[in-house]
Amino acid sequence: MRMFMSVPAQAVAVIVLVVAATGHSSSMALAQAVVGQATVVNVVQAPTASLEKMRDEYRRPKTITFPKDNPYTAAKASLGKKLYFDTRLSAANVQSCASCHSPGFGFGDGLPKGVGNEMKALGRRSPTIINAAYGQIFMWDGRAETLEEQALGPIQADVEMNMPLDKLLKRLNGIPEYKPLFEAAFPGKAIAADSIAKAIATYERTIVSGIAPFDAWIEGNEKAISEDAKRGFTVFNTKAQCSACHSGWNFTDDSFHDIGLPSDDIGRGKFLKGVIKAQHAFKTPGLREISARGPYMHDGSVATIEDVIEHYDHGGISRESRSDAIVPLKLTKQEKADLVAFLKTLDSDVDPTVVPNLPR
């Protein structure tokens, strides 16, 4: 079991999406989920909760959480940012972490499917890394238990960056300006794979969504969002049942669900072969900065937020593995419009990310 420490958000030199959080850590919303497993949700009409109680479920945390075996330092985050944007971490010198997780596309790539080694299309859409600091399991299928493990996965994968770690270490050791940066971040230690992973993961943990209009409303500013969006928030938590999976301040239960998309990809089922509900199940993505992150779903098959709502309203295709929470919703045209208005209040106004000068 990993131990974690929390660092005040304002103390972290967040280079990308600035956090100036208030409030307390959120708990699960109208349903609970087990991390790393698809779960059966008993679907009943959600009880009418007071608006204030529903709002309390979504208050931002005050801190960014870092593991005790990889605590935050400014030197480590700075090194991690350079590594994140450096194409020399790929065998062909053409791809970096930022190629698939670009700040210009909400830390995704704006494509239905990711692009890997030799510019070949991958099987799934590139997920965002926004708010990865709060994640409990990683990748669409949950195959990475930590952000550090996730950081090294695409680098080594032959279909992605295709860079064996021994060759990567040799390459980085041959770049003189990297050596003092590693020494500052990891004093007395040679450049090593675990240091690369820890540096990249530290930088990624600083990528936190900014204060959105929704957050201002949660804190009591009734003028921060429209009346349409307020109605959408109520629909989100009641009739539409979105909060059964998109719960808490980051709008995810960090679990896995088959939402009825017509795909042969079995997702989490590859690792839980005997669990019916794990077949075709994929991790619930958070909803922060959602407007910048299309197209949507694990396979990029849904183009717009409006189309996402239509999918859930119809309930997807029927099969044994489909989540019991996925049922026809019979939303009205106004309810759908209100949901869109609400989801757009989760977008924040952040400064552009500055690409760092890379070591030579």
PAGU-880280 format. One record per atom (N, C-alpha, C): residue in one letter; x, y, z. Coordinates in steps of 0.02 Angstrom, whole numbers, plus 32768, in hexadecimal, padded with zeros to 4 digits. Layout:
<pts>
AXYZ/...
</pts>
This chain:
<pts>
M802A7FC58000/M800080008000/M802C803E8000/R801F806E7FD3/R804780AA7FD1/R802E80DC8005/M805D80FF8023/M804D81348052/M80508176802D/F802481A4803E/F802181E4801B/F8029821E804B/M804482548031/M804882928057/M802482C8802F/S800C82FA8050/S7FE98330802F/S801183708034/V801483947FFD/V803783D47FFA/V8003840A7FEB/P800284418011/P7FD384768001/P7FD8848A7FB8/A7F9E848F7F98/A7F9E849D7F50/A7FC384DD7F40/Q7FBB85117F6B/Q7FDB85507F5C/Q8027854D7F65/A804085187F86/A808885127F90/A80AB84F17F56/V808684D47F29/V80A384B17EF0/V80AC84E27EB7/A80E784E17E98/A80F3850E7E60/A80D184F17E22/V809084F97E1F/V806A84DC7DE9/V807685057DAA/I809584E77D79/I80A9850A7D3D/I806F850C7D0B/V803F84DF7D13/V800D84D77CDF/V7FCA84F27CF7/L7FA184C87D14/L7F5F84DC7D29/L7F6284F07D72/V7F5B852F7D81/V7F6685487DC3/V7F2E85347DF2/V7F40851B7E2E/V7F0E850A7E5E/V7F12853A7E98/A7ED985557EAC/A7ED585807EE6/A7E97856B7F0B/A7E9B852E7F24/A7E5E850B7F39/A7E4785207F7E/T7E05851A7F87/T7DE785237FC8/T7DB784EA7FD3/G7DA384DE8010/G7D7284AA801D/G7D94846C8039/H7D7084348039/H7D8B83F68055/H7D8583BE8022/S7DA88388802F/S7DA783508000/S7D6083357FFB/S7D4E83237FBD/S7D0B830B7FB3/S7D0682C17FC1/S7CCB82A97FD0/S7CBE82627FD7/S7C98824B7F9A/M7C8C82097F96/M7C6681EF7F5E/M7C21820E7F5C/A7C09821A7F1F/A7BC682357F18/A7B9381FD7F1F/L7B5E81FC7EF8/L7B2381D37F06/L7B2E81887F02/A7B6A81727EEF/A7B78812A7EF0/A7BC0811F7F02/Q7BD080E77F1E/Q7C1480D57F2F/Q7C2F80A57EFA/A7C7180A67EF0/A7C9080797EC0/A7CD0805E7EDD/V7CE480227EC8/V7D2180037EDF/V7D5780127EAB/V7D8D80307EC1/V7DC380427E93/V7DE180057E74/G7DE980077E32/G7E097FD17E0E/G7DDC7F987DFB/Q7D9D7F9C7E0B/Q7D6E7F677DF8/Q7D2F7F877DDC/A7D117F647DAC/A7CCF7F797D96/A7C9D7F677DCC/T7C6E7F917DD8/T7C3F7F847E0E/T7BF87F857DF4/V7BCE7F617E17/V7B877F607E08/V7B657F977E31/V7B427FC37E0F/V7B1F7FF97E31/V7AD57FEA7E2F/N7AB67FE57E69/N7A6F7FDB7E6B/N7A4C801C7E58/V7A2B801B7E20/V7A0F80587E05/V79C880627E1F/V79C080967E44/V797F80AC7E5A/V797C80F77E4E/Q794181137E4D/Q793C815A7E45/Q7960817C7E80/A798F81A87E70/A79B681C87EA5/A798881F07ED2/P799481EC7F13/P796A82137F41/P7976825D7F37/T794582857F45/T794C82CD7F3F/T797582E77F79/A79B382FA7F6B/A79DE83147F9F/A79DB83607F9E/S79E9837E7FD6/S79EB83C67FD7/S7A2283DE7FAA/L7A1784177F8A/L7A4984327F5C/L7A8B843E7F80/E7A8884587FBD/E7AC584677FE2/E7AEC84277FF1/K7ACA83F18001/K7AEC83B2800F/K7B0E83987FD0/M7AED839D7F97/M7B0B83887F58/M7B4983B27F49/R7B4583F37F55/R7B7D841E7F48/R7BB9840B7F73/D7BAD83F77FB0/D7BE483E57FDE/D7C0E83AB7FC3/E7BF083817F9A/E7C1483477F7F/E7C4B835B7F4E/Y7C4A83997F36/Y7C7583AD7EFE/Y7CA783E37F10/R7CB283F07F50/R7CE284247F62/R7D29840D7F54/R7D52843C7F3C/R7D97842C7F2A/R7DC0841B7F68/P7DF183EF7F61/P7E1F83E37F98/P7E50841D7FA0/K7E6D84247FDB/K7E9C84597FE8/K7EE384487FD3/T7EF084087FC8/T7F3583F27FBD/T7F3B83C77F7F/I7F7883C37F66/I7F8B83927F33/I7FB0835A7F57/T7F9D831D7F4B/T7FB982E47F6F/T7FF482C67F49/F802B82BD7F6D/F8067829D7F51/F807882607F7C/P808F822A7F5D/P80A281EE7F84/P80DE81FC7FB2/K80E081DB7FEA/K811881E68018/K815A81CD7FFB/D8156819D7FCC/D819481857FAD/D81A681AF7F6F/N817F81E37F61/N818F82127F2B/N817382577F3C/P818D82767F72/P817482B77F87/P818482EE7F55/Y815D83237F57/Y8168835B7F2A/Y81A783827F3B/T81CE83927F07/T820183C67F0B/T81FE83ED7ECA/A8210842D7ECE/A820F84577E92/A8240843D7E5E/A827A84257E74/A82AC840B7E46/A829383CE7E21/K826E83A37E45/K825483677E26/K821D83787DF3/A81F183A67E05/A81BC83BB7DD7/A81D883DC7D99/S820C84057DA2/S822C84267D69/S824C83F47D3A/L827083C47D56/L828E838F7D2D/L825783677D0A/G822283577D2F/G81EC83317D11/G81CB83547CD6/K81C583967CDB/K81A783BB7CA4/K81D383B77C65/K821583BD7C6E/K824283B97C35/K823E83737C15/L823D833F7C3F/L823882FC7C24/L81F582F27C00/Y81C1830F7C1C/Y817D83087C00/Y817A83237BB8/F819D835A7BAC/F819A837A7B6A/F81D383657B3B/D81FE83387B51/D823A83277B2A/D822C82EC7AFC/T823182F87ABA/T822582C27A89/T825D828E7A89/R8294829E7AA9/R82CC826E7AAB/R82BD82327AD8/L828482347AFB/L826F81F97B22/L825081C47AF5/S824881D27AB5/S822F819F7A85/S826881887A59/A8261814A7A41/A8297812D7A19/A82A6815679DB/A8271817179BC/A827A8195797D/A828681E07987/N828881F679C5/N8294823D79D4/N825C826B79BB/V8220825079B6/V81E98279799B/V81AD827E79C9/Q81AB825679FE/Q817182577A2A/Q818682637A73/S815D82897A94/S816682947ADC/S812682827AFF/C812682867B41/C80E7827C7B66/C80B382AF7B4E/A80CB82EC7B40/A809E83227B2B/A808183177AE6/S809C82EA7ABF/S808082DC7A7D/S803982C17A82/C802E82967AB4/C7FEC827A7ABE/C7FC5829C7AF7/H7FE982C17B21/H7FCA82E27B5A/H7FDE832B7B58/S7FC2834E7B28/S7FD583937B1A/S7FAA83C57B40/P7FC883F87B5E/P7FA0842B7B7F/P7F70844F7B51/G7F7F844F7B10/G7F53846F7AE0/G7F12844A7AD5/F7F0E840C7AEA/F7ED283E37AE2/F7EBB83C77B25/G7EBF83F07B59/G7EAB83D87B9B/G7ED5839E7BB3/F7F14839E7BA1/F7F4483697BB2/F7F2E83257B96/G7F0D83277B5C/G7F0282EE7B31/G7F2282FF7AEE/D7F0882E37AB7/D7F2482F57A76/D7EEF830B7A43/G7EB0830D7A57/G7E7C83237A29/G7E6A82F379F3/L7E8482B679F6/L7E78828479C2/L7E4C824B79DD/P7E27822A79B2/P7DFF81F179C9/P7E2B81B979E5/K7E6481AD79C6/K7E93817979DC/K7ED8819879E1/G7EFF81817A12/G7F43819A7A18/G7F6E818579DD/V7FA681A779D3/V7FD58197799D/V8017818379BE/G8031814979A9/G806C812E79C9/G80A8812A799B/N80D280F979A7/N810F80EF7981/N810080E97937/E812B8108790E/E8123810878C5/E80E0812678AF/M80C4815178DA/M8086817578CC/M804B814778C1/K804C810D78E0/K801680DE78DA/K7FE080EC790F/A7FA180E578FB/A7F6A80F1792A/A7F6980BC7960/L7F5C80D2799E/L7F5680A379D6/L7F0E808E79DE/G7F0280627A0C/G7EBF80457A14/G7E8F806F7A3C/R7EA880A17A61/R7E7E80C87A8E/R7E9081127A8A/R7E62813B7AA2/R7E6F81837AA6/R7EA081917ADF/S7EC881C57AD6/S7EF781DA7B0A/S7ED181FB7B43/P7ED381E07B7F/P7EAF81FF7BB7/P7ED2823D7BD0/T7EAD826B7BED/T7ECC82A67C0B/T7EF382937C49/I7F2582BC7C5A/I7F4782B27C9A/I7F3482E87CCC/I7F0483137CBA/I7EED83467CEA/I7ED383247D29/N7EEA833D7D61/N7ED683247DA4/N7EEC82DC7DB0/A7F2082C57D8D/A7F3982817D98/A7F5382797DDF/A7F6582B07E00/A7F7C82AC7E45/A7F49828B7E73/Y7F0A82907E60/Y7ED582757E8B/Y7EBE82307E74/G7EDC82167E40/G7EC981D47E26/G7EE0819C7E54/Q7EBB81657E52/Q7ECC812B7E7B/Q7EE280EF7E52/I7ED780F47E10/I7EED80C07DE2/I7EED80E07D9D/F7F1680C67D6E/F7F2380EC7D31/F7F1D80C17CF2/M7F1780E37CBB/M7F0980C77C78/M7EBF80B67C73/W7EA780B47C35/W7E6080A57C2A/W7E4D80617C48/D7E7C80327C48/D7E6C7FEF7C61/D7E897FE27CA6/G7EA780157CC6/G7EBF800E7D0A/G7EFE7FE57D11/R7F267FDF7CDC/R7F607FB37CE1/R7F9B7FD37D05/A7F9980137D14/A7FCE80337D3A/A7FB380467D7F/E7FD4802E7DB3/E7FBD803B7DF7/E7FD2807F7E12/T8007809B7DF5/T802080DC7E0D/T802E81097DD1/L8032814A7DDF/L804381797DAA/L808B816F7D93/E80B6815A7DC0/E80FB814B7DAD/E80FE81107D7C/E80D780DD7D89/E80D480A47D5B/E80B880B97D18/Q808580E27D1A/Q806780FB7CDC/Q809981237CB3/A80C3814A7CD4/A80F281757CB0/A8123814E7C85/L813981147C9E/L816980EC7C78/L814980BF7C44/G810880B07C4D/G80E780827C20/G80EA80957BD7/P80D280D07BC4/P80D380E47B7D/P811980ED7B61/I814981007B8C/I818D81087B74/I81A880C57B59/Q819B808F7B7E/Q81B5804E7B6C/Q818B80297B38/A814B80397B33/A811F80137B08/A813480197ABF/D813C7FE07A9D/D81547FE17A58/D812480037A28/V80E480067A3A/V80B380267A0E/V80AD80717A1D/E80CD80887A53/E80C880CF7A64/E810C80F27A59/M813380FC7A8D/M817281207A84/M81AD80F17A75/N81A380B07A83/N81D1807C7A6B/N821980867A83/M8221809B7AC1/M826480A97ADB/M8274807B7B16/P829D80477B0B/P82B2801D7B44/P82D680487B78/L82CD80387BB7/L82E780627BEC/L833480657BEC/D8355802D7BDB/D839E802F7BDA/D83B880607BA6/K839680637B6D/K83AA80927B39/K839980DA7B4D/L836280E37B70/L834F81257B87/L838381407BB9/L839881157BE8/L83CA812B7C19/L840B813F7BF7/K841F81187BC5/K845C81297BA0/K8455816B7B7C/R841A81777B5F/R840E81B67B3A/R840F81F27B6A/L83ED81EC7BA2/L83EB82257BD1/L842F82327BF1/N845581FD7BFD/N849982077C18/N84C682297BE6/G84B482267BA6/G84DB82467B73/G84C7828E7B66/I849882A87B8E/I848282EE7B87/I849D83137BC5/P84D383387BBF/P84F683547BF9/P84C9837D7C28/E849C83A57C0E/E847483D27C38/E843F83AD7C61/Y8432836F7C52/Y840383497C7B/Y842283347CBE/K846383297CBF/K8484830D7CFB/K847B833A7D39/P8487837B7D35/P847C83A47D71/P843283A97D85/L840583A27D55/L83BE83A47D65/L83A983667D8C/F83C3832C7D78/F83B582EF7D9D/F83D682F27DE2/E8412830E7DE6/E843483137E26/E840E83407E56/A83F183767E3C/A83CA83A47E67/A838A83827E80/A836C835B7E55/A832D833A7E66/A833882FB7E90/F836F82D77E83/F837D82987EA5/F83C782987EBA/P83D882BD7EED/P841E82C57F01/P844282837F0E/G847D827E7EF1/G84A782447EFC/G849282067ED7/K8462820B7EAA/K844981D17E86/K845581D87E3B/A846D81A37E1C/A847681A47DD4/A843381A77DB0/I843481BD7D72/I83F681BE7D4A/I83DC81767D45/A839E816D7D5A/A8381812A7D5D/A8338812C7D47/A831D80F27D35/A82D980EE7D1D/A82A681057D51/D82B180F27D90/D828081067DC3/D828281527DCF/S82BC81717DC4/S82C181B97DCB/S829B81DC7D92/I82A081C17D56/I827A81DC7D1D/I823081D87D2C/A821A819E7D44/A81D381947D53/A81BC81C47D8A/K81E481CC7DBE/K81D081F77DF6/K81CD82417DE1/A81FC82557DB7/A81FD829B7DA1/A81C182AA7D75/I81B3827F7D45/I8179828B7D19/I813982897D41/A813282597D6E/A80F682547D96/A80ED82917DC3/T812482AB7DDD/T811F82E77E07/T810583227DDE/Y8121832C7DA3/Y810883617D78/Y80BE83577D68/E80AC831A7D56/E8066830D7D44/E8037831B7D7E/R804D83107DBB/R8022831D7DF5/R801683687DFF/T803F83927DE1/T803383DA7DE7/T800083F47DB4/I7FEC83C87D87/I7FBC83DC7D53/I7F7683D47D6F/V7F5E84087D8E/V7F1E84077DB1/V7EF0843A7D92/S7EB284277D88/S7E8284557D69/S7E7A84947D92/G7E7284CC7D70/G7E6B850C7D92/G7E2685167DB0/I7E1E854E7DD3/I7DDE855F7DF0/I7DAC856D7DB8/A7D7685487DB6/A7D43854E7D83/A7D0785757D9E/P7CDB858E7D71/P7C9E85AE7D89/P7C7685827DBA/F7C7685417DAD/F7C5385127DDA/F7C6F85177E21/D7CB1851D7E28/D7CCF85207E6A/D7CBA85607E8F/A7CB685967E69/A7CA085D57E88/A7C5885CF7EA0/W7C2F85AC7E79/W7BE985A17E8D/W7BE585757ECC/I7C0E85417ECD/I7C1185147F07/I7C21853C7F46/E7C4C856E7F3F/E7C6185967F78/E7C3085CF7F88/G7BF885D27F63/G7BC486017F77/G7BB5863A7F48/N7BDA86407F11/N7BCD86757EE1/N7B9586607EB1/E7B5986747EBF/E7B1F865D7E98/E7B2086787E51/K7B4686AC7E44/K7B4A86C87E01/K7B8086A87DD6/A7BA586797DF2/A7BDE865C7DCE/A7BC886307D93/I7B8E86117D99/I7B7585E77D63/I7B2C85F97D54/S7B1585E57D19/S7AD185F67D03/S7A9C85CC7D25/E7A5F85E17D1F/E7A2785BA7D39/E7A2285777D14/D7A3185777CD3/D7A3285397CAC/D7A6485087CCA/A7A9F85217CDB/A7AD384F57CF7/A7ABF84DB7D3B/K7A9E85057D63/K7A8784EE7DA5/K7A5484B67D9E/R7A2784BD7D6E/R79F784867D61/R7A1C84487D49/G7A4F84537D1F/G7A76841A7D06/G7A9A83F57D3E/F7AB284197D6F/F7AD283FA7DA9/F7AA183CC7DCE/T7A6383E37DD5/T7A3183BA7DF6/T7A21837C7DCC/V7A1A83847D8B/V7A0D834B7D5F/V7A47831A7D62/F7A8483337D62/F7AC1830B7D66/F7ABF82DD7DA2/N7AA782F67DDA/N7AA782D17E19/N7A6882A97E26/T7A3582B27DFD/T79F6828F7E0A/T79E182667DCC/K79B882827DA2/K799A825B7D6C/K79CD823B7D3E/A7A0182607D2C/A7A3382467CFC/A7A6382147D1D/Q7A6882147D5F/Q7A9181E47D84/Q7ADB81E77D72/C7AF2821F7D58/C7B3882267D45/C7B66821C7D81/S7B5082357DBB/S7B7B82337DF6/S7B8481ED7E13/A7B6081BC7DF8/A7B6C81777E0D/A7BB481617DFE/C7BD0817E7DC9/C7C16816E7DB5/C7C4281AD7DB6/H7C2681E57DA0/H7C4C82247D9E/H7C4282497DE0/S7C6382317E14/S7C57824A7E57/S7C9382727E71/G7C8682997EA5/G7CBB82BD7EC6/G7CD282FA7EA0/W7D01831F7EBC/W7D16835F7E9E/W7D3483567E58/N7D53831C7E4B/N7D72830F7E0A/N7D4382E87DDC/F7D0782D97DF4/F7CD382BA7DCB/F7CE782767DAF/T7D05824D7DDA/T7D1382077DC7/T7D1581DC7E05/D7CFE819E7DFE/D7D04816D7E35/D7D4381437E2F/D7D6D81507DFC/D7DAA812A7DF0/D7D9D80E07DE8/S7D6280CF7DD2/S7D5180897DC7/S7D44807D7D7D/F7D2980437D6E/F7D24802C7D29/F7CDD80147D1A/H7CC380297CE0/H7C7E801A7CCF/H7C78800E7C83/D7C4F7FDE7C71/D7C3B7FD57C2B/D7BFF80027C20/I7C0880357BF7/I7BD280667BEB/I7BAC80597BAA/G7BB5801E7B8E/G7B8D800B7B54/G7BA480257B11/L7BE580317B0A/L7BFF80467AC9/L7C0B80087A9D/P7BFC800C7A5C/P7C067FD37A2F/P7C507FCA7A1E/S7C747FA57A47/S7CBC7F9C7A3E/S7CD07F557A50/D7D027F3B7A2D/D7D1D7EF97A3D/D7D517EFC7A75/D7D677F377A86/D7D9A7F407ABA/D7D7B7F2E7AFE/I7D997EFF7B22/I7D7B7EE87B62/I7D977F0E7B9E/G7DC77F3D7B93/G7DDC7F697BC9/G7DF47F467C07/R7DD57F567C40/R7DE97F3A7C80/R7DE17EEE7C81/G7DB67ED47C56/G7DAA7E8D7C52/G7DE87E647C43/K7E1A7E837C24/K7E597E5F7C15/K7E7B7E497C55/F7E717E6F7C8C/F7E937E617CCB/F7E647E3F7CFE/L7E247E417CF1/L7DF37E227D1D/L7DC57DF57CF2/K7DE37DC17CD6/K7DC07D997CA4/K7D837D767CBE/G7D817D667CFE/G7D487D437D19/G7D117D707D32/V7D1A7DB27D2C/V7CE87DE17D45/V7CC07DFC7D0A/I7C817DEA7D07/I7C587DFD7CCE/I7C557E487CC6/K7C4A7E6C7CFD/K7C417EB47CF9/K7C827ED97CE8/A7CBB7EB67CE8/A7CFA7ED57CD4/A7D047ED47C89/Q7CDE7EAB7C66/Q7CE57EA67C1D/Q7CCB7EE77BFD/H7CF37F037BD0/H7CE27F427BAE/H7CDF7F7D7BDE/A7CFC7F757C1A/A7CFA7FAA7C4C/A7D397FD57C47/F7D3080167C4B/F7D6780457C48/F7D6280777C81/K7D9A80957C91/K7D9D80C37CCA/K7D7081007CBD/T7D4E81147CF2/T7D2581507CEE/T7D52818D7CEB/P7D5081B57CB6/P7D7A81F17CB3/P7D5B82297CDD/G7D8782537CF8/G7D6E82907D18/G7D5082BF7CE4/L7D2D82F27CFB/L7D0A831F7CCD/L7D2583667CCE/R7D5883747CF6/R7D7583B77CF7/R7D9483C77CB3/E7D8E84057C9E/E7DA8841E7C5D/E7D8B83F67C23/I7D4D83E17C29/I7D3083B27BF9/I7D2A83CD7BB2/S7D1F840E7BAB/S7D1584297B68/S7D5384237B3C/A7D8E84227B5B/A7DCD841F7B36/A7DE383D87B27/R7DBB83A77B3A/R7DD583627B39/R7DB383337B08/G7D8C834C7ADA/G7D6D83217AAA/G7D9F83097A75/P7D8C82D57A4E/P7D4F82AD7A54/P7D5182827A93/Y7D1A82607AA2/Y7D1082427AE3/Y7D0C81F67AE0/M7D0E81D87B1A/M7D0E818F7B26/M7D5381717B1A/H7D5D81347B2F/H7D9E81147B2B/H7DB6810C7AE4/D7D87810A7AB5/D7D9980FF7A6F/D7D8D813D7A44/G7D7E81757A63/G7D7481B37A3D/G7D3981B07A0E/S7D0981857A1C/S7CD2817A79EC/S7C9981AC79F1/V7C9B81D77A23/V7C6482077A2E/V7C81824D7A28/A7C68827479F9/A7C8982B279E5/A7C7F82EC7A15/T7C4382F47A2F/T7C3283307A56/T7C13831F7A99/I7C1283507AC5/I7BF183467B06/I7BA883367AFD/E7B8883577ACD/E7B42834A7ABF/E7B3883017AAA/D7B6682E77A81/D7B6182A27A6C/D7B6C82717AA6/V7B9782847AD5/V7BA1825B7B11/V7B5F82547B37/I7B3D828C7B40/I7AFE828B7B64/I7ACA82617B3F/E7ACA82657AFD/E7A9B823C7AD6/E7AA981F27AE0/H7AEA81E07AE3/H7AFB819A7AEE/H7ADE81817B30/Y7AEB81A67B65/Y7AD281917BA6/Y7A8681927BAA/D7A6781C17B87/D7A1F81C57B88/D79FF81877B68/H7A20816C7B34/H7A0681307B14/H7A1A80F07B38/G7A5180F27B5F/G7A6380B87B87/G7A96808A7B68/G7AAF80987B2D/G7AE2806D7B0F/G7AC780297AFB/I7AF37FFE7AE1/I7ADE7FBC7ACC/I7AD67F8E7B08/S7AA97F5F7B03/S7A9B7F317B3A/S7AC87EF47B36/R7AEA7EE57B6C/R7B127EA67B72/R7B1B7E997BBC/E7B2F7E5C7BCC/E7B317E477C11/E7B617E707C3B/S7B977E887C1C/S7BC97EAD7C42/S7BB67EF67C4D/R7B857F0F7C2A/R7B747F567C2F/R7B627F687C77/S7B7B7FA07C8D/S7B6C7FB87CD1/S7B227FBD7CDD/D7B0C7FA97D17/D7AC57FAF7D28/D7AAF7FF77D30/A7AE080257D32/A7ACF806C7D36/A7ABE80897CF2/I7ACD80647CBC/I7AC1807D7C79/I7A7C80657C62/V7A4D80927C64/V7A0880847C50/V79EE80C27C2B/P79BB80B97C01/P799D80F47BE0/P798581267C15/L799481667C0A/L798781997C3C/L794881C17C2E/K793481C57BEE/K78F981EB7BDA/K78FE82347BEF/L793982517BE0/L794382987BEF/L791D82C37BBD/T790582FB7BD4/T78E6832B7BA7/T791B83547B83/K790683767B4E/K793483A17B29/K795283D67B57/Q792983F37B83/Q794184267BB1/Q797384087BE3/E796683CD7BFC/E799483AD7C2B/E79D883A07C0B/K79D8838C7BCD/K7A1783807BA9/K7A3E83C17BA1/A7A1A83F67B8F/A7A3B84377B87/A7A5684507BCA/D7A3184447BFF/D7A4884597C42/D7A8584327C57/L7A8883F27C46/L7AC483CA7C56/L7B0183E67C33/V7AFA83F77BF4/V7B3384147BCF/V7B4984557BF0/A7B19847F7C02/A7B2984BF7C22/A7B5084B37C63/F7B3A84817C89/F7B5D84717CC8/F7BA484597CBA/L7BAC842A7C8C/L7BEE840D7C7F/L7C2084427C69/K7C0984747C45/K7C3684A87C2E/K7C4D84D67C67/T7C2B84D47CA1/T7C4284FB7CDA/T7C7E84DB7CFC/L7C91849F7CE6/L7CCB847C7D02/L7D0B84917CDF/D7D0684BB7CAB/D7D4184D47C88/D7D5D85107CAD/S7D9F85137CB4/S7DBF854C7CD5/S7DE785757CA4/D7DF485B27CB6/D7E1C85E07C8D/D7E6385DF7CA6/V7E8F85BD7C82/V7ED385B47C9A/V7F0585D37C69/D7F4085E47C82/D7F7485FE7C58/D7F9185C87C2C/P7FA985DA7BF0/P7FC885A77BC5/P800585897BE5/T8011854A7BD7/T804D85287BF0/T808A853D7BC8/V80BF854D7BEB/V80FD85617BCA/V812885237BC0/V813A85157B83/V816584DC7B75/V81AC84ED7B8B/P81CC84C27BB3/P820E84D47BCE/P824784CE7B9B/N827C84F37BA7/N82BA84E87B81/N82D684A57B96/L82EA847C7B66/L830084387B75/L834C84347B7A/P836484077BA4/P83AC83FF7BAE/P83CF83EB7B6D/R840C84017B66/R843483F17B2A/R847283C87B40/
</pts>
